[in-house]
Amino acid sequence: MINKAKKVLDEAEVIIITSGAGMGVDSGLPDFRGNEGMWKEYPVLKDLKLDFASIANPKQFKINPKIAWGFYGHRYDLYKRIRPNAGFEFLRELIKNKKDYFIVTSNVDGHFQKAGFNRDKIYEVHGRINKLQCTKCDTEPWNIDDDKRFGVNPSTLELSTTLPYCKKCNAIARPNIMMFDDYSYDYSISEAQENRFNNFMNKYDKNGIKIAIIEIGAGTAIPTIRHIGEHIHNKIDTATLIRINPREAQVPKGAIGLATTGKVSLRELCKDYMESYPLHMIDQRELQKNKSYDKNSDAGIFADELSPENEKRVDDIMLALALNKAAKAELKRRENQEKLKKSLGAFMEAVLDDE
């Protein structure tokens, strides 16, 4: 199946990337698969008898705003701290030589933008955590200050910093995220994104261009992303869906299902497109084993950027990257550059001595 999927990607002129929660799990974000998954991360909510549909609900911002913002504030801090996993870079390399691309995601973490994708080519179907909207008035959603961090009391899950307020009417603000039983979600940003996506589809749905849809980590519990990919696959003769999901890889006729995680499949599918792996994705311990590693070199500086907690979470990805031929070639290139500089320096010293 992997070779069949590679062939589809090679022949495709246009790429549509669709992603669900599994894409974030590969970066080390928690998996809220059912209430037990959420309660494992937030045991306080189990004690309060609040399930996911209850806490991810706009009414909580009215009846218990400190708990509501404790939940979303902690998630915001986590999303800001975590580095997007290597799969994002694999996808960036894949689209470089393609005619066009678009991203449709149910994730609210903003990691596609953080990974460097064009924000005008991203449709966030469930909203975004880095923008706020008012719980009372109709002012347009606004950005959270980039250096903002929400302090949360871990024993109570209550926000320990000041609640966010509307800049216009001073009512409590909430994230611009579509929640359960949410009749006050501000669709304005999502609507603009959806319109751009529809215009994109209108360009390519009838002209015979081959389209590859890569779906990563989208489950059946909230099947929005799966439905979008299947609709395009079934509607357009030249479109093929590649579904990557370790638990739910079943696909419609003509599609390809890969029952692995995104980090495994994307590395295999996209490795031929990689010119060289970014050095910040290489595990520091692996670099130290390599004779060309120098603590003061660019490789050392990039590797040191990995935070301890993030390094632990991505060890399995990093090991594969460090052993990859392309990564080793990049290290070798930098080593040769250093040798050349030293040789030129020695040559110039010799010339000066002769004079």
N, C-alpha and C positions, 0 to 999 in steps of 0.2 A: 504493500500500500504506500509506503514512503516514497518509493521510486515513481509510482503513478502520480503522487502529489507533486513531486519535484518536476515532473514533465508538465503538469498543469501550470505550475509557476513559471517555468521557463518559457512557455508558449504565450502566457498571458501578457497583454499590453496594459491592462488596467487592473489594479489591486484594490479590493475592498477589505479592510481589516475590521472585524467585529469582535468585541471582547466583553467578557463578563467577569465575575469576581475571581475566577481562577487566574487571571492575568496578574491581579494584585497579590494573590496568595504566593505566587512565585517570587514576589519581591519581599515576602515576609509579613504581609498584612494578614490579619485574622480572617478566618473563614466562618461566616455566620450561617453555616449550613444547619438550619433548624434552630430552635431555641436553645438546645443544649450547647451548640457551638458558641452562641452569643453569651450564655451564662457562664461558660468556662472562662471567657475573657472578662466578663463583668458580673462576678458572683453577687454583688450588691443588688443587681436587678432581679436575680432569682429570689433573694430574700424579700424584696419588695413586691414579688409576684408580677413583675412587668416583663412580658414577652417582647419579641422584636417588633411586632405590629403595634404594641402599646407605647413603647419608648420612641420608636420612629414615627411619631404621630404629632401633627401640629397642636393638638389640644394640650400636650405636655408643656408647651411654652406658655400656656395660660395658667395651668393648675400647679405646675412644678418646674418653673423655668431653670432653677439651679441644677436640678437633676437632668433636665433635657439638654442644657448646655454642658453639663458634665460629660454626658455621653458623646455629644457631637464635638465638644471642645477637645476631648481626649483623642478622638478620631482625627480631627484636624491636625493636632500636634504630631500624631503618628504619621500621617500622610506627608506632612512637611519634612519630617526627619528621614523617612525611608527613601533610599535611592531606587529609581526604577530598575528592574532586573535586566539582565543581559538580553532577554527576548526583545525588548524595545529597540536595542541597537541592531539586532539581527534584522528586524523589520525595516529599520531606516536604510540599511544597506540594500535590502531587497527592492525598495521602491526607487532607488536612485536612477536606475536605467529603464524605468517603466514610463509609459506615456502619462499616466495620471494615477491618483489614489484618493481614497477617502477613508475615514475612520468613524465607526459607529460603536459607542461604548455605553454600557449601563453603569460603569464605575464613576464615582463622583470625586475621585482622588486627584484628578488633574495631572496624572503621571504621563499621559501622552504629550501634553504641552511641556512638562518638565523635561521629557526626553528629547525635545527639540522638534517635534512635528509641527507643521503649520496649523495654527489655531483656527484658521478659516476652513480647514479640511477635517474638522472634528465635530461630530454630533454627539452630545452628551444627553442621552434620552431620559435619564433620571435626574439631571441637574448637576450641580457642582458645589463642593463644600467651601471653596475659596471666595464665594460671593454671598452677600447677605441680602435679605429682603425684609421689609417691615411686616409685623403681624397685624398692623392696623391700617396704614394708609397705602396709597398706590405709587409711592415713589419708586423709581427704577432701581433694580438690584445694584449694589455697589461692592467694590472689592474690599476684602479684609486687608488691613495693612500688612505688608509683606513680612515685617519683623514681629508680627503679633504671635504670642504664644498664650494658650489658655491653661492656667493652673487648675488642677483638679485634685481634690482630696480623695486619695485611693480608698479610704475606709468607708466613705459615704457616697462617692462618685458625684459629689456636689462641686460646682464651679467655685473655686476659691478666689478668683479674680473678678473684676467688675463685669456685670452682664453687658452684652452688646446692645446698644440702643439705636433706634432710627435717627439718622442725622437731620431729618425733616420735622417729625412730630414727637420724637423722644419716646415712642413706644418700644417695647422689647423687639429686638430683631431676631431673625432665625436664619438658618442656612437656606440658600436657594436650591433646595433639594426636594424632589417629589416624594412625599411621605405617604403612609397609609391613611386612607380616608381624608385625603388632602384636597380640599376645595378652594384653598387660598394660594396654591403654588403659583408663582409668577412665571408664566410660560415664555415671556418675551425673548429671552436669550435662546432657549431651546427652539422656539419657533423660527428664529433667524437661522439657526444652525440647520434645522430640518429643511428649510427652504433652499439653503445652499446644497444640501445633500440631494434633494429632489432635482435641482437644476443639473447637478453632476450626473444623476442617473438618466435624465432626459437626453444628455449628450451621447450616451453609450448604449442605451437599451435596444436600439433598432438598427445599428449600422454594422453589425457582424463582428465587432471587436471582441476579442476573447478576454473574459473577465475571470479572475480568480478571487473567490471570497475565502479569506482565512478567518475562521472563528476560533477564538481561544477562551476556554474556561467558562462557557455559557451554559448554565444548567436549566433543568426543566421546571424548577420550583417557581421561578418568575421568568417565563420563556420569551420575553420581549426580543432579545438578541437572536435567539434561535429562529424565531418566526421571521425576522428581517432577512437573515441569510437564506432561509429556505424559500422565502417568497421570490427573491432575486434568482436563485438557482432554478426554480420551477418556471418562472416567467420568461427568462432569457435563455434561448437555446445555446448561446456561446458562453454562458456563465457556469462555473463549477464551484461547488461548496467544498471546502476542506475543513472538517470539524475536528478540533483537537480538544479532547475531554477524557480524562482518565476513568471516569465513572459512567458517563452517558454519551458514548460515541456513536450511537445509532443514527443513521442518516437516511434521507429519502433516496429514491432510485437515481443513480448516476453521480451521487456525491461520494466523497471519500471520508471515512471516519478513522481517526488515529487515537487509539485508547492510551494516550500518555499525557503527561503534563505539558504545558506550553513550553517550559524551558528546555525539555528534551526534544520535542518535535521541531521547534523553531531553530534550534542549533543545527539539527540535521538538515532541515529544509533549506536553510539560508546560508550555510557555511560556504557554498561555492560563490556567493556574492560578496563575501567579506574580503576586502583588500588586506586588512589587518585588524586584529581585535584591539579596541582601545585599552591602553595599559592600565587604566583605573579599574578594569574588570578582571585583572589578573590577581590571583591570591598572593599576598605579600610573602607568605611562607614559601610558596613555590618559586617566587623570584629569588629568594634568599638561597635556594638550592642551586639556582642557575649561576654558573661561574661569571656570567656577564653582568650580574646584579651589582650595582654600586649604590650605596645609600644616598649619595649626593647627586646621582643621575636623575634624569627626568622620570625613569621607571620607578625609582625609589620615592620620589615626590608624589607621583600619581598614586602609587600603591598606598602610601601613608594617608591618603584622603579617606580611605575606608574607615568608618567608625567601628569600634569593637563589636557592637551589637549587630551592625549590618554585615560585617565580615563573617560573623558566625552563621548568619542566616543564608548567606550566598556561597558557602564553602563548596557545595557540590557543583555549582555552576563554575566557580572560579577554577577549580581543579581541572575541569574539562578544557576551559579556555587556555590555561597556562600550558597544557600539554599540546594544544593545537599547533599545527605546523605554521599557520599564519602568525600566531603570537610569537613563536620562537624566531620566525624570520624578522619580525619587527625589532626584537631585542638584539638580534645579530646585526641588523642594519645600524642601530644606534651604537653598538660596540665598535663596528668598523669606522663609523664617523669619528669616534673618540680617538681611535688608533691613528686615523689620518691626520687629525689635528695635532696629535703629539709628534707624528713624523714630520709634519710641516714645521712645527716649532723647532724641532731638533735641526732640521735642514737650514732654517733661517739663522740659527745660532752659529752653525758651522760656517755659513757664508760671511757673517759678520766677523768671526774670528780670523778668517783668511784675509780679510781686508785690513 
